[in-house]
Amino acid sequence: MFLVGLTGGIASGKSEVGERFVMAGAELVDADEIAREVTLPGEEPYRKVVEHFGTEILDEDGFIDRAALGGIIFADPGRRAVLNELTHPPVVARIADYLELLTAFDGLVVLDVPLLVEAGMEDGFEAIVVVACDPETQVRRLVERRGATEAAARARLAAQAPLDDKIAVATHVIWNDGTLVELYEQADTVAAELAARAREKAEAQAAELPDD
């Protein structure tokens, strides 16, 4: 397994880059999707989150309304910290389970973690890819594509680590201030490079195995 961390701020284009890596043959482990899994009804983190934040964060079907919850936590760093305390341990544990299943895979394994830097998870990767863009571009995308108010968009950005902190841990930076085609070209180039390194690692490990 050649483990790659993938991160980037909200509305940076990180999901699109992850999709290009999958098209290049990578296995993708999505921390955001895992966070949704562990907060489904019936899961212990779900019970704890609802117990703390109240039933007003639930939709009519009893699922956690992520927009409603986001409106609370991005306006209050203290409550955001509580949510992290309730959800991060089970998310990390489930990520570890997924990675354990992929141990024998000799290709790229991409761990998509939006809050990789914020959670202090930058160790243990053989490469870290940061998808970056100008913060004003992020604000504009949140307003135009997701219907956020400008104030809400800026609050979401302020809740995440500064771009410079993300770039500081990166081995590869993909800039997404241009067109989707330009983003895909950069992503494909990085994916090809990392796939080649994964093959080299697998070949080196195979060469070290004793002959039967």
C-alpha positions in Angstrom: 0.0 0.0 0.0 1.2 3.5 -0.9 -0.7 5.8 1.4 -1.5 9.3 0.2 -3.3 12.0 2.2 -5.6 14.3 0.3 -6.9 17.5 1.8 -8.0 21.0 1.0 -10.3 23.7 2.2 -14.1 23.8 1.6 -15.0 24.4 -2.1 -11.4 23.9 -3.2 -12.2 21.1 -5.6 -10.8 18.3 -3.5 -13.6 15.9 -4.3 -13.0 16.3 -8.0 -9.3 15.5 -7.5 -10.2 12.4 -5.5 -12.4 11.2 -8.4 -9.5 11.6 -10.8 -7.3 9.5 -8.5 -9.9 6.8 -8.5 -10.0 6.9 -12.3 -6.2 6.3 -12.2 -6.7 3.1 -10.1 -6.5 4.4 -6.6 -8.6 3.1 -3.7 -10.3 6.1 -2.0 -11.1 6.2 1.7 -13.4 9.2 2.3 -13.3 10.5 5.9 -16.3 12.7 5.3 -18.4 9.7 4.1 -17.2 7.8 7.2 -18.3 10.7 9.4 -21.7 10.4 7.9 -21.7 6.6 8.5 -20.9 6.9 12.2 -23.6 9.5 12.8 -26.4 7.6 11.3 -29.3 6.6 13.5 -28.5 3.6 15.6 -24.8 4.5 15.9 -23.4 5.5 19.3 -21.9 8.8 18.0 -25.4 9.7 16.7 -26.9 9.3 20.1 -24.2 11.4 21.7 -24.5 14.2 19.1 -28.2 14.4 19.4 -28.0 14.2 23.2 -25.7 17.2 23.2 -27.1 19.4 20.4 -30.8 18.5 20.7 -33.4 17.2 18.3 -33.5 20.5 16.5 -30.5 19.3 14.4 -32.6 16.4 13.0 -34.6 16.4 9.8 -38.1 15.1 9.5 -36.8 11.5 9.0 -34.7 11.6 12.2 -31.3 12.0 10.4 -28.8 14.6 11.4 -29.3 17.7 9.2 -25.7 18.6 8.5 -26.6 22.1 7.4 -28.5 22.7 10.6 -25.6 21.3 12.7 -23.1 23.3 10.6 -25.0 26.5 11.4 -24.4 25.8 15.1 -20.8 24.7 15.1 -19.4 27.2 12.7 -20.8 30.0 14.8 -19.4 28.7 18.0 -15.8 27.3 18.3 -16.6 25.7 21.6 -19.5 23.7 20.3 -17.4 22.8 17.2 -14.8 21.4 19.6 -17.4 19.3 21.4 -18.6 17.9 18.1 -15.0 16.9 17.2 -14.6 15.2 20.6 -17.8 13.2 20.0 -17.1 12.2 16.4 -13.3 12.1 15.7 -12.4 9.0 17.7 -15.0 6.8 16.0 -14.2 8.2 12.6 -10.4 7.6 13.1 -11.2 4.0 14.4 -13.3 3.2 11.3 -10.6 4.7 9.0 -8.1 2.4 10.6 -10.4 -0.6 9.9 -10.7 0.4 6.2 -6.9 0.8 5.9 -6.3 -2.6 7.6 -8.4 -4.2 4.8 -6.3 -2.5 2.2 -2.9 -3.5 3.7 -2.2 -6.0 1.0 -3.1 -3.7 -1.8 0.0 -2.7 -3.7 -1.4 0.4 -5.4 -2.4 3.9 -4.3 -4.6 4.3 -1.3 -5.9 7.8 -1.0 -7.2 9.0 2.4 -9.4 12.0 1.8 -9.5 14.0 5.0 -10.8 17.6 4.8 -9.5 18.4 8.3 -6.2 16.5 8.0 -4.1 19.5 9.2 -6.7 20.6 11.8 -6.8 17.1 13.3 -3.0 16.7 13.3 -3.1 13.7 11.1 -0.3 14.6 8.7 2.1 11.8 9.9 2.3 8.4 8.3 1.7 9.3 4.7 4.1 8.7 1.8 2.7 11.8 0.1 0.2 14.5 1.0 -1.7 16.3 -1.8 -3.3 19.7 -1.0 -5.9 21.1 -3.3 -5.6 24.9 -3.0 -7.3 28.0 -4.3 -7.6 31.7 -3.4 -9.9 32.1 -0.3 -12.0 34.6 -2.2 -12.6 32.0 -4.8 -13.8 29.6 -2.1 -16.2 32.3 -0.8 -17.5 32.9 -4.2 -18.1 29.2 -4.9 -19.9 28.8 -1.6 -22.2 31.7 -2.3 -22.8 30.9 -6.0 -22.9 27.1 -5.9 -24.1 26.2 -2.4 -26.3 29.2 -1.6 -24.4 30.3 1.4 -24.5 33.9 2.6 -21.1 35.6 2.4 -21.0 35.8 6.2 -21.6 32.1 6.5 -19.1 31.3 3.8 -16.4 33.3 5.6 -17.2 31.7 8.9 -16.7 28.3 7.3 -13.3 29.3 6.0 -12.3 30.8 9.3 -13.1 27.5 11.1 -10.5 25.7 8.9 -6.7 25.9 9.1 -5.1 28.7 7.0 -4.1 27.6 3.5 -0.4 28.2 4.3 -0.6 25.6 7.1 -1.9 23.1 4.6 0.7 23.9 2.0 3.4 23.5 4.7 2.7 19.8 5.0 2.2 19.1 1.3 4.4 17.1 -1.0 2.1 18.1 -3.9 -0.1 21.2 -4.3 -2.8 21.3 -7.0 -4.1 24.8 -7.6 -7.7 25.2 -8.6 -8.3 28.8 -9.5 -8.7 28.0 -13.2 -11.0 25.8 -15.3 -12.1 22.2 -14.5 -10.0 21.0 -17.4 -6.9 22.6 -15.9 -7.7 21.0 -12.5 -8.1 17.6 -14.1 -4.8 17.9 -16.0 -2.9 18.7 -12.7 -4.7 15.9 -10.8 -3.9 13.3 -13.6 -0.2 14.4 -13.6 0.1 14.0 -9.8 -1.9 10.7 -9.9 0.4 9.3 -12.5 3.5 10.2 -10.6 2.3 8.7 -7.3 1.0 5.6 -9.1 4.6 5.1 -10.5 6.0 5.5 -7.0 3.5 2.9 -5.8 4.6 0.5 -8.4 8.3 1.1 -7.5 7.5 0.4 -3.9 5.6 -2.8 -4.7 8.4 -4.0 -7.0 11.1 -3.3 -4.3 9.1 -5.2 -1.7 8.6 -8.1 -4.1 12.3 -8.2 -4.8 13.0 -8.5 -1.0 10.8 -11.6 -0.7 12.8 -14.9 -0.3 12.7 -17.3 -3.2 10.6 -20.5 -2.6 
